[in-house]
Amino acid sequence: MQAPGKHARDQVMQALMNRLGYQFNDLSLLQLALSHRSLGPVNNERLEFLGDAVLDLVLSDVLFQLYPSVDEGNLSLMRASIVNERSLSAVARQLDINEHIILGEGESLSGGQQRDSILANTLEAIVGAIYLDSNF
């Protein structure tokens, strides 16, 4: 029989995956993506790095296809206006990611789960985790 805490955590993670529109095969990737650096050396920063690159690639491809007559400089400006801390943190809030971020005690006490930079970085980490889990 499962401990009550594990069942509740599984339900919470399932609800998050439903909001993301993606079911992880490896839940440890999602768990890592939600783990802020204030926890210690095992955190989401490497996934954030990867997710940032994936977002840039995917959005670059979409803009390239949608706007065939726009030059590189303007495509870059368009991408930057879409992928930035403000827009990513807004998406993270819509997905209620702030409810799932795992922070160290100090960061948690200072309201880190509402900080735009942490929300945006966590969303990028989730994108990196999805990339690894899905084989792109």
Backbone torsions as a table, in degrees:
resi	resn	phi	psi	omega
1	MET	NA	138.9	-178.9
2	GLN	-76.8	148.7	172.1
3	ALA	-67.1	144.2	-178.2
4	PRO	-56.6	-34.7	-179.8
5	GLY	-63.8	-39.5	-179.4
6	LYS	-66.0	-42.4	179.3
7	HIS	-62.1	-43.8	179.4
8	ALA	-64.3	-42.2	177.7
9	ARG	-63.0	-40.5	178.4
10	ASP	-61.5	-40.8	179.0
11	GLN	-65.6	-40.3	179.1
12	VAL	-65.1	-43.6	179.0
13	MET	-65.5	-38.2	177.8
14	GLN	-63.8	-40.9	178.2
15	ALA	-62.7	-40.5	177.7
16	LEU	-64.7	-45.2	179.3
17	MET	-62.0	-36.2	176.7
18	ASN	-62.3	-43.4	179.0
19	ARG	-66.9	-35.4	178.4
20	LEU	-71.2	-23.7	-176.3
21	GLY	76.3	24.7	-179.4
22	TYR	-145.6	132.9	177.4
23	GLN	-103.7	116.1	-179.4
24	PHE	-71.9	136.8	169.8
25	ASN	-79.0	-36.8	-179.5
26	ASP	-115.0	95.4	-177.7
27	LEU	-62.6	-21.8	179.3
28	SER	-65.0	-28.0	176.2
29	LEU	-67.2	-42.1	177.0
30	LEU	-65.7	-43.0	178.5
31	GLN	-58.6	-44.2	178.7
32	LEU	-65.1	-41.1	179.7
33	ALA	-61.1	-28.4	-179.1
34	LEU	-88.3	-2.7	-174.0
35	SER	-94.5	109.6	-178.3
36	HIS	-73.5	154.6	-178.4
37	ARG	-61.8	-19.8	179.0
38	SER	-66.7	-12.3	176.6
39	LEU	-75.6	-27.1	-177.8
40	GLY	135.3	-158.5	-172.2
41	PRO	-69.4	-21.6	177.2
42	VAL	-95.9	100.4	-174.1
43	ASN	-148.1	-176.8	-171.2
44	ASN	-89.9	6.1	-172.2
45	GLU	-62.9	-39.2	178.7
46	ARG	-67.3	-39.3	176.6
47	LEU	-65.7	-35.9	176.8
48	GLU	-61.3	-44.3	177.4
49	PHE	-56.6	-48.2	-179.3
50	LEU	-66.0	-45.2	-179.2
51	GLY	-61.7	-37.4	176.7
52	ASP	-59.7	-44.3	179.5
53	ALA	-66.8	-39.6	178.9
54	VAL	-64.1	-45.5	178.2
55	LEU	-59.4	-45.2	178.7
56	ASP	-60.3	-43.9	-179.4
57	LEU	-63.9	-50.5	-176.4
58	VAL	-63.8	-47.1	-179.2
59	LEU	-66.7	-37.2	176.8
60	SER	-60.3	-42.6	178.5
61	ASP	-63.6	-45.0	179.9
62	VAL	-61.4	-48.5	-179.7
63	LEU	-63.8	-40.6	178.2
64	PHE	-57.6	-43.8	-178.7
65	GLN	-73.2	-40.3	-176.3
66	LEU	-74.7	-28.6	-173.9
67	TYR	-126.7	72.8	-175.2
68	PRO	-65.8	-21.0	-177.7
69	SER	-99.8	1.6	-179.2
70	VAL	-88.2	135.9	-178.3
71	ASP	-76.8	168.2	-174.9
72	GLU	-57.3	-42.9	-178.3
73	GLY	-61.4	-43.6	179.5
74	ASN	-72.8	-33.7	174.5
75	LEU	-62.4	-40.7	178.5
76	SER	-63.2	-41.7	178.1
77	LEU	-64.1	-40.6	178.7
78	MET	-63.0	-45.2	179.9
79	ARG	-61.7	-44.0	-179.0
80	ALA	-64.9	-30.2	179.4
81	SER	-74.6	-19.3	-179.6
82	ILE	-95.9	-45.9	-177.3
83	VAL	-99.7	93.4	176.7
84	ASN	-150.0	169.9	-174.8
85	GLU	-56.0	-42.5	-177.0
86	ARG	-64.7	-47.6	-178.0
87	SER	-70.7	-40.1	179.6
88	LEU	-66.0	-40.1	179.0
89	SER	-67.3	-33.4	177.1
90	ALA	-64.9	-42.4	177.0
91	VAL	-64.0	-43.6	179.1
92	ALA	-58.9	-40.3	178.0
93	ARG	-66.2	-40.8	178.8
94	GLN	-61.0	-33.0	-179.7
95	LEU	-88.0	0.2	-178.0
96	ASP	58.6	33.5	179.1
97	ILE	-63.9	-30.2	-179.9
98	ASN	-57.2	-27.3	179.6
99	GLU	-73.5	-12.8	-173.1
100	HIS	-114.9	-10.7	-178.0
101	ILE	-64.7	134.0	-179.8
102	ILE	-102.3	112.9	-175.4
103	LEU	-114.4	157.2	169.2
104	GLY	-68.1	164.1	-173.9
105	GLU	-57.7	-47.5	-178.2
106	GLY	-62.2	-44.7	179.7
107	GLU	-65.6	-37.9	179.0
108	SER	-65.4	-44.0	-179.4
109	LEU	-66.2	-26.6	-179.4
110	SER	-90.7	8.9	176.4
111	GLY	80.3	26.4	-177.0
112	GLY	-56.5	-29.4	-178.2
113	GLN	-67.5	-9.1	177.1
114	GLN	-106.8	-4.1	-177.4
115	ARG	-73.7	129.0	-177.8
116	ASP	-53.9	-44.0	-176.7
117	SER	-63.6	-40.7	179.8
118	ILE	-68.7	-40.7	178.5
119	LEU	-63.8	-46.2	-179.7
120	ALA	-63.4	-44.7	-179.6
121	ASN	-64.5	-38.4	178.8
122	THR	-66.5	-40.9	177.1
123	LEU	-61.4	-43.0	177.1
124	GLU	-61.9	-39.6	178.3
125	ALA	-63.3	-38.9	177.9
126	ILE	-64.1	-40.7	177.2
127	VAL	-61.5	-42.6	176.7
128	GLY	-62.0	-40.1	179.0
129	ALA	-66.2	-41.1	177.6
130	ILE	-62.9	-42.2	177.9
131	TYR	-56.5	-47.9	-179.9
132	LEU	-67.4	-39.9	-176.3
133	ASP	-72.7	-30.7	-172.8
134	SER	-97.7	-7.6	-174.9
135	ASN	60.7	37.6	179.2
136	PHE	54.2	NA	NA
